Amino acid sequence: MKITVFGTGYVGLVTGTCLADVGHDVLCVDIDEGKIEGLKNGIIPIYEPGLEPMVVRNHKEGRLNFTTDAETAVKHGTLQFIAVGTPPDEDGSADLQYVLAVAKTIGQYMDGYKVIIDKSTVPVGTADKVNIAIAGVLAERGYQTDYAVCSNPEFLKEGAAIEDFSKPSRIVVGTDSEQVCELMRECYSPYNRNHDKLIFMDVRAAELTKYAANAMLATKISFMNEMSQLAEHLNVDVEQVRLGIGSDPRIGYQFIYPGCGYGGSCFPKDVQALARTADSVGYDAQLLKAVEAVNYRQKETLFAKLQRAFDGDLAGKTIALWGLSFKPNTDDMRAAPSRVLMESLWEAGANVVAYDPEAMNETHRIYGKRDDLTLVGTREIAAEGADALVICTEWKAFRAVDFNWLKEKLNFPVIVDGRNLYNPEEVKKAGLMYYAVGRADSLRSCI
Ligand SMILES: NC(=O)c1ccc[n+]([C@@H]2O[C@H](COP(=O)([O-])OP(=O)(O)OC[C@H]3O[C@@H](n4cnc5c(N)ncnc54)[C@H](O)[C@@H]3O)[C@@H](O)[C@H]2O)c1
C-alpha cells in the first residue's frame, strides 16, 4: 500500500519504518529539514533499540523515503497517518495546532480519495475537527473528493517501540466506514496473522481508549508511589508489599514498581489532558487529578531525601546522578524525574555530575553548558569524589555494583535510589547509607 506518515518523531518514524519493513511503500514527511536530511543519510534523530538498521535497510531498498515536501507527501499515500506532537497547552489540555496544520496541508494537496488517520494521541472530538479543517480547505479550493478521517491510536512504548508495533496486543481503529475498515485491515494484515488483533469501534471511543489506557497505567504507578510514602511513614518495606499484591492476578506485577514518579512524553501530558477534557464537559475527574498530584509530589522525593541526608545543606555539594532519561532504553528526557532533581539541586547551590548511557546529548541540548552540570562518560567517573549518588533511571548497566568500591569512591557514603535497584542489606554491609523508595529505614522524604 502507498502510505504517508506526517511526523518523524518516536511514533511517526517507528510507524513508517515498521510499515515499510513489511512491504508497504512509505513516505515520511516532516517540517524539520535537519531531521529529514539526516534520515536520508541514515542518521536517526532518536535512540530507539533496533530502529537504525531497519531505517537504513528499508531506505536502501526503496520502501522507506523521507521528504519535507508536503505536496509530494499528500499525493503519495492513500493512507495519510498523522503522527505529529500533541504537547500540553498552557492549561494542560492537548495542543492540536500541529495536528490541525497537517489536516489543512492534506486538504490543500489532496487529489483523490484519502484516509486520514489520527495516530497522535488526541482528545475526543478531534477527528471531527480534522474533518472540518480538511473540508474548509477543500471548499476554499473549490475541489470535491471523498475522504475519511479515522482514529488509530498508538500504544507503543519507547525503548521497545519496534517490538510493540510489530507484535501489538491490539490495533484499535475508530471509524464508521466499511471502506476504511477494509483498508486498515489490509494495512495491518502483516501483524494480524496469528490472531485478529484489530478492534473496530466508534471514532470517539477510539480516541478515549488511548487516554484511558495511559491513565490506567499512570494510576497504577501513582497508587504504588502513594503506598511507598505510607510505607515510609509506617516503617514498612514497600517491596515486600509489592510482591504481596503483585501475586494477585487481578493486580499483576506490571506497573507497580514504586519509584521517583512517571515521566516521558505521554503519561504526564495525557493524564493532564484527560482531566482538562473532563473539566471542559463539566465533570470533575477527581481520580485523574489525584494521580497527577501524587506523581508531582513523588518527583520531589529524591531531592527531599538528599536534603534530609545533608541536614538541608546542599550548597557546594556535588551529587552524582546515574540515569537521566525518563526510563531505560530511550534518550527521551521529557518530564523526566532527573530534571526535577537537577533543577532543585541547582537552586540549592549544588553541582551535578551525571552519566546516562543514551541521554547525554539530549541533556546537553536542554540545559546547554553550565558550571554546575558535568556530563561524564561512565558511571564510575560520575561517582568518583561525589558527595552522594542518586539513581534516577533503572538502566541495566546500573543493576550490578561493587558497593565496597563505591564506598571508596564516594566522598560521603550516601546512595539515594529512586528505583529500588539494590538489596538494602548488601549496600549497608559495605558501610553505605542507603535511602531507597518506601523501604524500611528509607529516609522519610516527608513531602
Ligand atoms: N512517544 C511515545 O512513546 C508515544 C506513544 C504513543 C503515542 N504517542 C503520541 O504520538 C504523537 C507523536 O508523539 P512523538 O513522541 O512521536 O512526537 P515527537 O515530538 O517525537 O515528533 C513529532 C514530529 O512531528 C513533526 N511535525 C510537526 N508538525 C509537522 C507537520 N506539519 N508536518 C510534518 N511533521 C510535523 C515534528 O517536527 C516532529 O519531528 C503524540 O500525540 C504522542 O502523544 C507518543
The ligand as a Tripos MOL2 file, in Angstrom:
@<TRIPOS>MOLECULE
LIG
   44    48     1     0     0
SMALL
NO_CHARGES

@<TRIPOS>ATOM
      1 N1          6.3870    8.8860   22.2360 N.am      1 LIG1
      2 C1          5.6150    7.8830   22.5690 C.2       1 LIG1
      3 O1          6.0130    6.9380   23.2350 O.2       1 LIG1
      4 C2          4.1740    7.8620   22.1110 C.ar      1 LIG1
      5 C3          3.4460    6.6670   22.2150 C.ar      1 LIG1
      6 C4          2.1290    6.6610   21.7760 C.ar      1 LIG1
      7 C5          1.5490    7.8260   21.2800 C.ar      1 LIG1
      8 N2          2.2880    8.9780   21.2210 N.ar      1 LIG1
      9 C6          1.6510   10.1670   20.6550 C.3       1 LIG1
     10 O2          2.0800   10.2920   19.3030 O.3       1 LIG1
     11 C7          2.2090   11.6750   18.9510 C.3       1 LIG1
     12 C8          3.6160   11.9500   18.4550 C.3       1 LIG1
     13 O3          4.4970   11.7390   19.5460 O.3       1 LIG1
     14 P1          6.0900   11.6610   19.3330 P.3       1 LIG1
     15 O4          6.6620   11.3020   20.6520 O.co2     1 LIG1
     16 O5          6.3910   10.8410   18.1390 O.co2     1 LIG1
     17 O6          6.3670   13.2170   18.9950 O.3       1 LIG1
     18 P2          7.7420   13.9030   18.5720 P.3       1 LIG1
     19 O7          7.7120   15.2420   19.1660 O.co2     1 LIG1
     20 O8          8.8870   12.9660   18.8370 O.co2     1 LIG1
     21 O9          7.6310   14.0180   16.9670 O.3       1 LIG1
     22 C9          6.7150   14.8430   16.3250 C.3       1 LIG1
     23 C10         7.2840   15.1740   14.9470 C.3       1 LIG1
     24 O10         6.2770   15.8320   14.1720 O.3       1 LIG1
     25 C11         6.9240   16.8100   13.3570 C.3       1 LIG1
     26 N3          5.9390   17.7750   12.8560 N.ar      1 LIG1
     27 C12         5.3270   18.8020   13.4930 C.ar      1 LIG1
     28 N4          4.4980   19.4450   12.6620 N.ar      1 LIG1
     29 C13         4.5780   18.8060   11.4640 C.ar      1 LIG1
     30 C14         3.9530   18.9990   10.2050 C.ar      1 LIG1
     31 N5          3.0740   19.9790    9.9900 N.pl3     1 LIG1
     32 N6          4.2620   18.1540    9.1930 N.ar      1 LIG1
     33 C15         5.1410   17.1540    9.3810 C.ar      1 LIG1
     34 N7          5.7660   16.9260   10.5540 N.ar      1 LIG1
     35 C16         5.4810   17.7470   11.5790 C.ar      1 LIG1
     36 C17         7.9730   17.3950   14.2960 C.3       1 LIG1
     37 O11         8.9660   18.1020   13.5920 O.3       1 LIG1
     38 C18         8.4870   16.1250   14.9700 C.3       1 LIG1
     39 O12         9.5700   15.5600   14.2500 O.3       1 LIG1
     40 C19         1.8020   12.4590   20.1930 C.3       1 LIG1
     41 O13         0.4410   12.7630   20.1060 O.3       1 LIG1
     42 C20         2.0450   11.4690   21.3090 C.3       1 LIG1
     43 O14         1.2290   11.7090   22.4210 O.3       1 LIG1
     44 C21         3.5810    9.0270   21.6090 C.ar      1 LIG1
@<TRIPOS>BOND
     1     1     2 1
     2     2     3 2
     3     2     4 1
     4     4     5 ar
     5     4    44 ar
     6     5     6 ar
     7     6     7 ar
     8     7     8 ar
     9     8     9 1
    10     8    44 ar
    11     9    10 1
    12     9    42 1
    13    10    11 1
    14    11    12 1
    15    11    40 1
    16    12    13 1
    17    13    14 1
    18    14    15 2
    19    14    16 1
    20    14    17 1
    21    17    18 1
    22    18    19 2
    23    18    20 1
    24    18    21 1
    25    21    22 1
    26    22    23 1
    27    23    24 1
    28    23    38 1
    29    24    25 1
    30    25    26 1
    31    25    36 1
    32    26    27 ar
    33    26    35 ar
    34    27    28 ar
    35    28    29 ar
    36    29    30 ar
    37    29    35 ar
    38    30    31 1
    39    30    32 ar
    40    32    33 ar
    41    33    34 ar
    42    34    35 ar
    43    36    37 1
    44    36    38 1
    45    38    39 1
    46    40    41 1
    47    40    42 1
    48    42    43 1
@<TRIPOS>SUBSTRUCTURE
     1 LIG1         1 GROUP 0 **** ****
